[in-house]
């Protein structure tokens, strides 16, 4: 069976080259006679894999030396608790910017540990998330321990077009759906975290990049596994890590380097997004609800003029080898997630299909 273009929001497409290399190494990694999934996480073979993956990620993102890179489990959702547990540091309040569903979940979890000041709520007037605030609209607290935001909301397709200025407060960002898609100045952040299953690798791994000075003063009662220091001191090997996911992430990092690194990937990603939004905007048959300045490069929601055609669109798209285009149940319509591993040809195929579908049903 031929490979399809998988527009899933996550778990998402992996680069074909990465999957092919993993297949070649499945039974025997580098002459070890073992699959990576069978290796001891403390053995020299896997230790070398882990070290190379971290080195490559540091190089790709230009991560400063005073940041720890943690390879964790629990998904980005565990970070909704780990962030306040580790960053309150004697404080009792945190600022959160609310621009979508994942930010809403982060706020709900943070309220278990501190007072949350919603420094901006993009749904306050309309009840929907369709834009990100300007810097001037942020109502930041003087006594907040940190500021949290979601640079890209996967479900609504809303993206910040700037990095919020928060003074001397640590800025925390859930980069799950945009990490590695374009250059990021890591030094502007206290913590960057991201679930792997969109741009890094398979589900089961979470990357957490934490500035050294924010490690070591968790709130009382923090479980050992939720303390950043536990993992920083043990090089992410306090317990058995998600070894195979870590290995595959390392292959993705190598693939990115071979492609020219993050700046080269950003050019491709921008081209893909421009093509898809042009197809939407150039037609009365399709629409995107997000403010133009805040349209996501990674997650593109769109609706059909006649929602009665949604099921037909999805069925015919699948027949054309374009899968997982159904929008999130809270938003409806369609959503095309076009992460790093989605080739430009996949977007071209979707654009061509959309034009043909409109001609047939419009």
N, C-alpha and C positions, 0 to 999 in steps of 0.2 A: 504493500500500500504506500502511496506517495505521501510525503510529509505535507501537512496543511500549514496555513498561516494561522497561528493561534493568537488571538487578540485578548486572551484572558488577562484579568487584572492581577492574577497571582493565585496559585503558582503559574508562572508565565513561561514563555518560550526560553529555551537555553540555546546558545549558539551551536549549530550543527557540528562545527569543528571540535567543540568541547565534548559533545556527546560521542563523537567518533573516537576521540582520544581515550575517553573513559572506557569505551567498549574494547579498545585495543589493550588496555591495561587492566581489564576486569579480573582476569585470572592470575596475572603476574605483573605486579608493579615493579618496574625497574630491576628485574632479575631477582626479586625477593621471593618469588614463588607464592606470593599471597596477593589477594585482593586488598585494597586499602581498607575496606570495611571489616576485614579480619584482623587488622594489625592492632597491637597494643598501642594505646595513645602515648605511652611512655617509652616505646621502643625507638631506636635510632631512625628507623625508616619513617615513621609518622612524624617524629620530631623535626626531621628535615623538611617534610611537606609543610608542616605548620609554620616553620620559620620562614620558608620561602614565600608562602602566601602572605604573611604579615609584611615582609620586606617589599613585596610587589605592591601591596595596597598602600603602604606608606609612600612609595615612590609615585604611584599613580595620583594620589591625592595630596602629595607634598605635605604629609602630616608632620608637624614640628616634633622635635625630640621630647618636649615636655608634655606629650600626650601619650596615654596608654591606649593600645588597641586591644579590645577584649572580644573573644569569639565565644558567644554565649548561647544558651538555649532559652526557651520560653517565649520566643517571638517578640515583636515590638510591643505587644500588649503588656508583657511583664515589665517593660520599662516605664509604663504609666505609673507603676507603684515604685519601682527602683529609683526613679528620678527624685521624687520628693523624699524618699527614705534616705537618700545619700546627700541631697543638696540643700535640705532645710538648714542643717548645721546650726541648730539653736533658734532659727527663725520660726515664725508661725504663719507666714503668708507667702503666696506665690502668684505671679501674674501669668495668665494664659490668654492667648489670642485664639478666638474661636471662628474658624472659617469653614468647618465641615464636620463630617461624621466622626472622623478619627480624633480630631481635637476635642469633640464632645465627650468621647469615651475617656480620653486622657484626663479631662476635667473631673468627670465623675469619679475616677479612681483617686485623683489627687485630693479630693474632698475628704477622703478617709484619714488623711494625715495632716491637713493644714487648711487654713482659710484660703479660698481661691478668689482672686480678683479677676473677673473676666474683663481684661483691658480693652477688648473689642469683641462684639458679637455681630458677625456679618448677617445673621438671620433675624436680627431684632425687628426690622420693619416689615419684611416680606414673609418671614418664616422659612425662607429658602437660602441656600448658600450659593451665591453666584458671583462673588467678588472678594477681593482681599483689601484690607484697609490701607490707607496711606500712612506714612509715619506720623503725620500731624493728627490723625484720628485716634492714635493709641493713648489710652488713659492709664499710664503706668504708675504703679505705687512706689512711693519713696522707700518703703520698708519691705519690699518683696525680696525673698531670698534668691529667686531666680525668675527668669521669664521663659515660658515655653510656647512654641508655635509649631505648626505643621506646614513646611514650605510648599508642599503639594498635597492636596486632598484627593486621594485616589478615586473616591466614589463620585464626587461632584465635579472633578476636573478643574479645581480652582487652585491657582498657583501664585505665590508671591513673586513680584517682579523686582524685589529688593531684599536686602537683609536688614531687619529691624535694628535700629540703634537703641541700646538699652543701658547706656552708661556703664557703670562698673559692675552691674549685675551679670551673673553667668547667663548666657543665652543657650537654651536647650532646644534642639530641633529633631523632629521625627522625619528623617530623610528616607523612609522606607521605599517610596516610589520614585525618588529622583537621584539617589546616591549613584555616583559614577556616570551620570548622564551628561554632566557639564562640569567645568571647574568650580571648585568651592574653596574659599579662603577659610581653612579650618581654624585659624587663629582667632576668628571672630566669635567662636563658639566655646562654651564650657563643656557641653556634651552634644555629640551627634550620635544618633542611634538609627538602626535600620534593620528591618526584617529582610531576610535574604531572597525571598521568593519572587522578586520582581527584576532586579538588576544585578544581583550578586550570585545567586545559585539556587539550589533547591530549598524547599521549606525545611525548617528544623534548626537553622542557624540565625543568630542575630549578631550584627556587628555593633559594637559600642566604642566610640572614641571619646575618651574622658581626659580632661586636663588634670595634670598631676595634683594640683593644689585642692581639687575637689574630691579627692579620695581619702577616706579614713575617718570621717566623723559622721557615721550614720545615726539616725534617730534610735533611741533606746528600744530594744526589742526587735530590731531588724534581723530577720533570719540570716544565717551565715551565707546562704546562697544568694541573698539579695544585697549583699555588701560588695560594692565595687572592689574594695581592698582585697577581699578573698580571692577574686579572680586575677587582679593585677599582680598580687604577690606570687601567684601560682602559674603565671603565664597562661591563664585560661585552662589550666589542667588540674584544678582542685578536685574535680570529679571527672568522669569520662565525658569528654565533649562530643559534639555531633561530628565524628571524625570524617565520615564520607562526605557530608555536606561541606565541611571545611576543605577537604581535598578538591571537590568540584568548584568551590569558590576560587581556590587557587588557580585552577585551570582557566576560569573566566578572567581572572586578573591577567594571566599570561596572554590570553586572547586579546584583551583590551590593549596591552602593550604592543602586541603584534599589529594591531589596527592603527597604531599611531597615538595611543593614549587618550586621555579624556578630552583634550581640545579637538582632536579629530572626530571623536564620537559625538561631541556637541554639534559640530557642523552637520553631520548626518542626521542627528535627531531634530535639529531645527528645520532642515529640508523636509523631513517626513511630516512634521507638524504643519508646516506652511502648506504643503500639498493637500493634506486632509482638510484643513480649515478652509482652504480656497474652494474645495469641492462643496463644502457645506454652505459657505457664504454665497457661492455663485449660483445657488438654486433656491427656489421658493419651496421646494419639496422637502428640504432638510433644514434643520435649525440647531444652533448651539446657544444655550442660555447664559453662558459665562461672559462677563465683561472682557472685552478684547485684550486689555492689558494684563488680565489674570488668567488667560487661557493656558491650560497645562500642555506641555510638550509630550507628556507621557500618557495621559488619560484623557481621551477626547469623547465626551458624551454628546449624543445628538439625537434628535427626535425626527420622526416623519410627520408630514403635514396631516396624514390620516393614520392615526394609531391603530386602526383596524388592519393595517397592512404589516404591522410589526412581526407577527408570526410568519407571514409569507416572506418577508425580508430575511428573517433568520434562517428559514428553511432553504431558500434559494441561495443564500450566502454559503451555507454549509455545503450544498451541492457543488458550489464553485471552489471549495477548499478554503473558505474563510470562516473560521469557527470562533465560538465563545464571544459573540458580539452583543449579547443581551445586556442591557443596562442593569445596574443594581436595583433591587426591588424597591428601594426607598426613593429612587429617582425615575425609573422607568426608561422607556426608549432604548437606545443603543449606547454602547460604550466600546470604543476601540483603544486598547492599551498598546502603545507602540514603544515599548522599552528598547534598550540597547540591542537585544538579540533579534528584534523584529527587523528583517532586512528591508531596504528601501523598496525592493520589488513587491513586498507584501502590501505596503501602503499603496503602491501603484495599482496593484490588483484590486484592492478595496475601492479605490477611487473610480477605476474603470467599471467595477460592478455596480457601484452606486449610480453612475450615469446611465448604465444600461437598465437598471431596475426602475429608475425614474421614467425613462423612455417607455418602458413596458407598462408601468402601473400609474404614472402620473397623469 
